[in-house]
Amino acid sequence: MHQNGVHYSDYLRLDKILDAQLPESEKNQQPAHDEMLFIVIHQAYELWFKQLLYEADSVAAIMQKPALNDNSPELQTVVHRLNRMVTILKVLVHQIDIMETMTPMDFLDFRDMLRPASGFQSWQFKLLEARLGLKYQQRHAQEYYISQLRQQHIDIIKKAEQERSFLELLNSWLERMPFFEETANWQDYKAITSEGDGHVFWNDYRAIYSGSLAEAEQNNLQYFDAMFSDTAGQNAERHLSPRASRAALFIMLYRGYPILQLPFQLLNSLLEIDEQLSTWRYRHMNMVHRMIGTRIGTGGSTGRDYLKGALDKHYIFADIARLTSFLIERRKLPTLPAAMERRLGFDFKQ
């Protein structure tokens, strides 16, 4: 080996990593075998959180560019890295399987020695949520949210909350979809209804959607207007604008066209990120209930009850998930005009 070559141990800083496990139970002369497992798993979590932040920052840097071709290598990179984040989150969920090899009595051997440390003090995870789009006002138990963090970490998270999140960048990207603003794409469109004051396509789509609703679903039409109409009032719970929501729904409906395949994969990846985050919270909640029952967490939280509240409230890409309420069968989709089909098939010259 070359004298100045990189060595495996040095490159990975194994001297620091492998010496970073210092069980409290050993310091207190009451060795608890499972504390080593507890430490290693949580250190692994923090390393994966670091990687998730690294990927999230990289895709945000691409998405904030003023122009992003929907069939470009850059968009492919965004989709690829979002899918990597999904895979990492699946690993985080599966790590709970390892944690659950520790029994409640095993945990009690060292639990009280950890106070007031708590997983709630993981500032990296809160930072990840903020970077993706979870705002302070949307958080469960806001008064407790940063109470256990050090000031330097509070400052980092608050700064992230003031910056444009990935969800806001997604909204801007969707709003830039040009298909409905270019009248040449719709000159030969054969409308089926003359009702409505919106774009001819969306007038038709609303009529078809209305006809597909069961009697018990009629309120969905008001919900449709609230999501997609430019005249709808502001809704604090909605994070995608009507224009962005229309673009996202159009992508879902016509994802079979070549130019919409990558955008659809992007939207689907975000749904999977939310699903994996939710699954992780659910598994974590059940594990806590199994380990400590109704007792409070080591950091002073309500334990399972707090985790249940976060599980119910901390969906980041809920607006995308809600779009499935407005899908119709493929056979009922409005037929696109030839000019629009050419646009969606990469053939811009004909």
Secondary structure, 3 states (H helix, E strand, C coil): CCCCCCCHHHHCCHHHHCCCCCCHHHHCCCCCCCHHHHHHHHHHHHHHHHHHHHHHHHHHHHHCCCCCCCCCHHHHHHHHHHHHHHHHHHHHHHHHHHHCCCCHHHHHCCHHHHCCCCHHHCHHHHHHHHHHCCCHHHCCCHHHHCCCCCHHHHHHHHHHHHCCCHHHHHHHHHHCCCCCCCHHHHCCCCCCCCCCCCCHHHHHHHHHHHHHCCHHHCHHHHHHHHHHCCCCCCCCCCCCCHHHHHHHHHHHHCCCCHHHHHHHHHHHHHHHHHHHHHHHHHHHHHHHHHHHCCCCCCCCCCCHHHHHHHHHHCCCCHHHHHHHHHCCCHHHCCCCCHHHHHHHCCCCCC
